[in-house]
């Protein structure tokens, strides 16, 4: 059985600013998912971390963004 996890992908652009995006992956786990600073079990938590990295305040509406 595969588990849906959300990964925050970070990079630094040519201006030296941190850019981050949220990607969804389906992985087969051999045990429980342990969240880290880049892997999350919910899209909302991943979006909150992305916003934190990019310096934006938390926005509940980010969890409902399409195309993330």
PLY file of the C-alpha trace (Angstrom):
ply
format ascii 1.0
element vertex 68
property float x
property float y
property float z
element edge 67
property int vertex1
property int vertex2
end_header
0.00 0.00 0.00
1.35 3.44 -0.89
1.11 6.47 1.37
0.66 10.03 0.11
3.34 12.36 1.48
4.11 16.01 0.77
7.66 17.25 0.27
8.84 20.86 0.50
11.45 21.43 -2.21
13.77 24.37 -1.51
16.10 26.27 -3.83
17.87 29.62 -3.99
17.18 31.80 -7.01
19.69 34.03 -8.80
18.84 36.90 -6.43
19.77 34.80 -3.41
16.15 34.41 -2.30
14.76 31.12 -1.03
12.06 29.65 -3.23
10.05 26.65 -2.13
7.35 24.49 -3.62
5.22 21.62 -2.37
5.23 18.32 -4.25
3.08 15.26 -3.60
4.60 11.78 -3.72
3.19 8.29 -3.20
5.63 5.99 -1.44
5.57 2.52 0.08
6.52 2.77 3.77
7.74 -0.07 5.93
6.69 1.77 9.11
4.98 4.95 10.28
5.79 8.24 8.57
8.01 10.48 10.66
7.59 14.09 9.61
10.76 16.13 9.16
11.49 19.67 8.05
10.89 18.65 4.42
8.46 15.67 4.56
4.88 16.05 5.81
1.78 13.89 6.06
-0.59 16.74 5.16
-0.64 19.35 2.40
-1.57 22.07 4.96
1.57 21.43 7.04
3.75 21.39 3.91
2.23 24.68 2.67
2.78 26.30 6.07
6.45 25.28 5.97
6.80 26.59 2.40
5.31 29.93 3.49
7.62 30.06 6.51
10.67 29.45 4.31
9.64 32.14 1.84
8.90 34.63 4.64
5.13 34.75 4.19
2.66 34.52 7.08
0.58 31.35 7.37
-2.51 31.38 5.21
-5.15 28.71 5.69
-6.21 29.11 2.06
-2.86 27.71 0.88
-3.95 24.23 1.90
-6.67 24.44 -0.75
-4.48 25.70 -3.59
-4.75 23.74 -6.77
-1.69 22.74 -8.70
0.57 22.38 -5.70
0 1
1 2
2 3
3 4
4 5
5 6
6 7
7 8
8 9
9 10
10 11
11 12
12 13
13 14
14 15
15 16
16 17
17 18
18 19
19 20
20 21
21 22
22 23
23 24
24 25
25 26
26 27
27 28
28 29
29 30
30 31
31 32
32 33
33 34
34 35
35 36
36 37
37 38
38 39
39 40
40 41
41 42
42 43
43 44
44 45
45 46
46 47
47 48
48 49
49 50
50 51
51 52
52 53
53 54
54 55
55 56
56 57
57 58
58 59
59 60
60 61
61 62
62 63
63 64
64 65
65 66
66 67
